[in-house]
Amino acid sequence: MMRRLSLLAGLLAFAPTALAPCPTMAAEQQQAAREAVGKPVKAAEQLLRQKKHHEALAELAKAAAVPNKTPYEIYVIEATRAAVLLDSGDYAGAKAALEAVLATKILPSADARARMKTIVELDYQTKNYPAVIADADRYYRDDGSDPEPRTLQIQALYAQGDFAAAAKAIRAVLQDQARANVPPREDMLLMLLSCDDKQGDKADYIDTLETLVATYPKKEYWADLLAAVQKKPGFSRRLALDVDRLLVATGTMQAPGDYMEAAQLALQEGLPGDAKSLLDRGYAAGVLGKGGEAERQQRLVALADRQAAEDIRTLPQQARDAEAAATGLPWIKLGDAYASYGQYENAIAAFEKGLAKGGLKYPEEAKLHLGLAHLKAGQRAQARAVLGSVGGADGARDLARLWLIKSGAAG
């Protein structure tokens, strides 16, 4: 149930003192209700405090029966009626009473807008979604600025199944918030994500997930984003180890088997340093080293340690071989090896030599790894420049974008 108590408090604050001049009116326009109207209205206010709704409405009926009522007398009757009906749970009736209040045109603009905001809330309370949409538009046409009616309007559009209109409205709100340096609300992003999903708009779905993880970097959002990116047409399985690195970095790799498969993949690609790093992270996270697979996991650690020790001894020879090679590929492989051991300055130099020599089948992947080495080296400006320049449609560009988001360097 919507905030009934806050709605009631608002209406009681709106309700005038029937026998006194209206304080919100200019001095020359102030007026009071005649006793024939004011006395039963005052009695109704007292009965409302006692939760005697039926009796309060009976008193208001007496006031309403007085002939030749002034706009102000109609105002005090209907404002009090709105409070009584809301407290009794008759939201449709409360809305009608508030519309009668507005029709008197007694209220200053700011006070009228406050009632209009309450009307939108009452529309939503009664699930009158077309009225929510229309009345919210009316509120903003009259220069309303409170964001709540827009939120309710978006929720109404969503409830009606108009996902395209809801998404458009949410994006307009998000743009306004971005201009005002206001972070987007998580619930609005989740609703936008649902709208994108229901429309089958995969590009917008990923874009919304990116905004979600950038603002609310929860593991489940990262898992959804990485899964969605891998489903994009053309995403290459060649980048599986890069995906694994992001899964570990974002804390979304959870299962022991996932750590083991990632480490085995690193060994297959000739990167025992990466295998060792992945396994170390698995043990540090408390995922590996227990249960029936603990012995097998330890054997894989020992294998990674042996291969890493041998690999490190051959790095100088790999550098000499790369210098003599016809293409830059050996430099790229050497850069990957350096990076796997945390030697990021050496990795950067190797990647740059490989890219400069050329002849690479996958230059965008090499740029991805160069940008990541800059990032790991703490060189954020260089990382942003390189990762932002990664192109192609095989997934390298997407992963570069995700690393920028993860590091908080995305533009």
Long-range contacts (C-beta under 8 A, 24 or more apart in sequence): 1-125, 2-121, 2-124, 2-125, 4-86, 4-89, 4-125, 7-86, 7-118, 7-121, 7-122, 7-125, 8-83, 8-86, 8-87, 10-114, 10-118, 11-79, 11-82, 11-83, 11-86, 11-94, 11-98, 11-118, 12-83, 14-79, 14-82, 14-83, 14-101, 14-111, 14-114, 14-115, 15-45, 15-76, 15-79, 15-80, 15-82, 15-83, 16-75, 16-76, 16-79, 16-80, 17-42, 18-42, 18-45, 18-76, 18-80, 22-72, 22-75, 22-106, 24-107, 24-108, 24-111, 25-106, 25-108, 31-70, 31-72, 32-72, 33-70, 33-72, 33-73, 33-76, 34-66, 34-73, 36-63, 36-66, 37-63, 37-66, 37-69, 37-73, 37-76, 37-77, 38-63, 38-76, 41-76, 41-77, 41-80, 44-80, 44-81, 44-84, 45-80, 48-80, 48-83, 48-84, 48-87, 51-87, 53-84, 53-85, 53-87, 53-88, 56-80, 56-84, 57-81, 57-84, 57-85, 60-84, 71-104, 71-105, 71-106, 72-104, 72-106, 74-100, 74-104, 75-101, 75-104, 75-106, 75-107, 78-104, 86-122, 91-122, 91-125, 91-126, 92-122, 92-126, 92-128, 94-122, 95-119, 95-122, 95-123, 95-126, 98-122, 109-142, 109-143, 112-142, 113-139, 113-142, 113-143, 113-144, 116-142, 116-144, 117-144, 117-146, 117-148, 117-149, 120-148, 120-149, 120-152, 120-153, 121-148, 121-149, 121-152, 123-152, 123-156, 124-152, 124-155, 124-156, 127-159, 129-156, 129-157, 129-159, 129-160, 130-156, 130-160, 132-156, 133-157, 147-173, 151-188, 154-188, 154-191, 155-191, 158-191, 158-194, 158-195, 163-194, 163-195, 163-198, 163-199, 164-195, 164-199, 166-191, 166-192, 166-195, 167-192, 167-195, 167-196, 167-199, 167-204, 170-195, 174-211, 183-215, 184-211, 184-215, 186-212, 186-215, 186-216, 189-215, 189-216, 202-228, 202-231, 202-232, 206-232, 210-401, 210-402, 210-405, 210-410, 213-250, 213-405, 213-406, 214-405, 214-408, 214-410, 217-250, 217-406, 219-250, 219-251, 219-252, 220-252, 222-246, 222-250, 222-251, 222-252, 223-247, 223-252, 225-402, 226-250, 226-252, 226-402, 229-395, 229-398, 229-399, 229-402, 230-395, 232-395, 232-398, 233-393, 234-393, 234-394, 234-395, 235-394, 235-395, 235-398, 236-394, 236-395, 238-362, 238-365, 238-394, 239-365, 239-394, 239-395, 239-396, 239-399, 240-265, 241-265, 241-266, 241-269, 241-271, 241-274, 242-365, 242-368, 242-395, 242-396, 242-399, 243-399, 244-278, 245-274, 245-372, 246-399, 246-402, 246-403, 246-406, 248-278, 248-281, 249-406, 250-406, 253-282, 254-287, 255-287, 256-282, 256-287, 256-288, 256-291, 256-293, 256-297, 259-287, 259-288, 260-288, 260-293, 260-296, 260-297, 260-300, 263-300, 263-304, 264-300, 266-304, 266-340, 267-303, 267-304, 267-307, 270-311, 270-333, 270-337, 271-336, 271-337, 271-340, 272-304, 272-307, 272-308, 272-311, 272-340, 273-308, 273-311, 273-312, 273-337, 273-339, 273-340, 273-341, 274-336, 274-340, 275-300, 275-304, 275-307, 275-308, 276-301, 276-304, 276-305, 276-308, 276-340, 277-340, 279-304, 308-341, 311-337, 312-341, 319-350, 322-350, 322-353, 322-354, 325-357, 326-359, 327-357, 327-358, 327-359, 327-360, 328-353, 328-354, 328-355, 328-356, 328-357, 328-358, 328-359, 328-360, 328-366, 329-354, 329-359, 329-360, 329-361, 330-354, 331-357, 332-360, 332-366, 332-369, 335-366, 335-369, 335-370, 335-373, 336-369, 338-373, 339-369, 339-372, 339-373, 339-376, 342-376, 344-373, 344-374, 344-376, 344-377, 345-377, 347-373, 348-373, 348-374, 348-377, 348-379, 362-394, 362-396, 364-390, 364-391, 364-392, 364-394, 364-396, 364-397, 365-394, 365-396, 367-396, 367-400, 368-396, 368-399, 368-400, 368-403, 371-400, 371-403, 372-403, 375-403, 375-407, 375-409, 380-407, 380-409, 383-407, 383-409, 384-409, 384-411
